[in-house]
Amino acid sequence: MMPDERKGTILYVEDNPDNRNLIRRVLNAEGYSVVEAINGKQAIEKLESNSVDLILMDINMPDMDGYTLTAKIKAIQKYSKIPIVAVTANVMRGDREKSLEAGCDGYIQKPIDIDALAQQIERFIIRSTND
């Protein structure tokens, strides 16, 4: 199946190439177009050059963590309405709340449940188009 523009474009910010490859393959198979960034600087550049419906945000990255990058993106008016979903191995008590406080609209823990991923993403995209 070719990625279907109408289903949505997802920016996946992740420094681990294996994780990016897995998620890209799953999302492409579900009909999503995937744009990838390996760090905060590249994520901002990709936002400027692509129309994005959702951002999947790794929290633990070198240079700038996902909390900081989320707050930075949400502070930019033209990107503030794009849903950002934290994708993280941080699953201790309070980590979900920390993600939401940073401005994330949702939270998916690693290891990622591939079967549930597409459903979770679809919910966020539908919710954002209904706002």
C-alpha positions as MATLAB code, in Angstrom:
seq = 'MMPDERKGTILYVEDNPDNRNLIRRVLNAEGYSVVEAINGKQAIEKLESNSVDLILMDINMPDMDGYTLTAKIKAIQKYSKIPIVAVTANVMRGDREKSLEAGCDGYIQKPIDIDALAQQIERFIIRSTND';
ca = [
       0.000    0.000    0.000;
       1.344    3.417   -0.888;
       1.173    6.110    1.787;
      -2.045    8.012    1.322;
      -1.734   11.777    1.715;
      -5.328   11.974    2.919;
      -4.596    9.680    5.871;
      -2.002   12.075    7.228;
       1.655   12.972    7.503;
       3.513   12.168   10.686;
       6.785   13.697   11.802;
       8.701   11.110   13.832;
      11.475   12.645   15.941;
      13.751    9.802   17.048;
      17.532    9.446   17.292;
      17.562    5.625   17.096;
      17.643    4.417   13.457;
      16.165    0.999   14.319;
      13.149    2.602   15.986;
      12.692    5.015   13.051;
      12.817    2.133   10.571;
      10.263    0.040   12.494;
       7.780    2.876   13.007;
       8.139    4.110    9.408;
       7.355    0.628    8.075;
       4.337    0.209   10.350;
       2.925    3.661    9.590;
       3.551    3.383    5.835;
       1.704    0.051    5.854;
      -1.214    1.825    7.570;
      -1.286    4.487    4.847;
       0.536    7.320    6.607;
       3.302    9.400    5.127;
       6.278    9.629    7.517;
       8.829   12.437    7.763;
      11.785   11.710   10.033;
      14.048   13.876   12.156;
      16.923   12.705   14.326;
      17.117   15.732   16.643;
      15.402   18.961   17.641;
      17.084   21.162   15.054;
      16.136   18.810   12.234;
      12.571   18.500   13.595;
      12.034   22.275   13.333;
      13.486   22.249    9.794;
      11.145   19.395    8.786;
       8.151   21.262   10.218;
       9.056   24.290    8.109;
       9.227   22.274    4.892;
       6.354   19.781    5.373;
       2.672   19.882    6.218;
       2.450   17.679    9.314;
      -0.712   16.298   10.971;
       0.930   14.712   14.018;
       4.327   14.561   15.709;
       5.640   11.434   17.407;
       8.258   12.649   19.872;
      11.005   10.535   21.398;
      11.734   11.921   24.862;
      15.305   10.697   25.427;
      17.461   12.299   22.752;
      20.928   13.868   22.845;
      21.269   17.652   22.387;
      17.647   18.507   23.226;
      15.222   16.164   24.983;
      11.654   15.679   23.800;
      10.169   17.706   26.666;
      12.192   20.770   25.688;
      11.526   20.297   21.977;
       7.783   19.852   22.588;
       7.622   23.112   24.550;
       9.622   24.862   21.814;
       7.289   23.603   19.038;
       4.128   24.447   21.013;
       5.463   27.990   21.526;
       5.561   28.540   17.744;
       2.082   29.786   16.817;
       1.776   28.047   13.442;
       2.696   24.639   14.959;
       0.918   24.967   18.304;
      -2.183   23.032   17.169;
      -0.269   19.989   15.832;
      -0.797   17.107   18.276;
       2.444   15.819   19.784;
       2.556   12.300   21.195;
       5.450   11.329   23.454;
       7.002    7.990   22.538;
       9.212    6.942   25.401;
      10.766    4.215   27.486;
      10.209    6.506   30.494;
       7.446    4.555   32.202;
       8.013    5.397   35.847;
       5.304    7.000   37.935;
       4.985   10.634   36.878;
       6.589   10.261   33.423;
       3.238   10.401   31.615;
       2.300   13.534   33.569;
       5.694   15.102   32.833;
       5.106   14.521   29.099;
       1.645   16.103   29.262;
       2.947   19.049   31.312;
       5.609   19.670   28.645;
       2.793   20.076   26.109;
       2.433   16.571   24.704;
      -1.122   15.636   23.776;
      -0.561   11.947   24.390;
       1.853    9.292   25.532;
       2.886    5.953   24.008;
       5.334    3.821   25.922;
       8.170    1.748   24.504;
       8.409   -1.016   23.623;
       5.692    0.077   21.225;
       2.637   -2.125   20.792;
       2.617   -2.183   16.988;
      -1.013   -3.339   16.850;
      -2.214   -0.462   19.026;
       0.029    2.212   17.468;
      -2.062    2.892   14.355;
      -5.281    3.087   16.408;
      -3.718    5.523   18.871;
      -2.385    7.729   16.076;
      -5.714    7.696   14.248;
      -7.469    8.871   17.430;
      -5.107   11.837   17.774;
      -5.416   12.836   14.125;
      -9.221   12.590   14.190;
      -9.352   14.591   17.426;
      -7.147   17.341   15.986;
      -9.219   17.662   12.807;
     -12.385   17.986   14.894;
     -11.033   20.854   17.025;
];
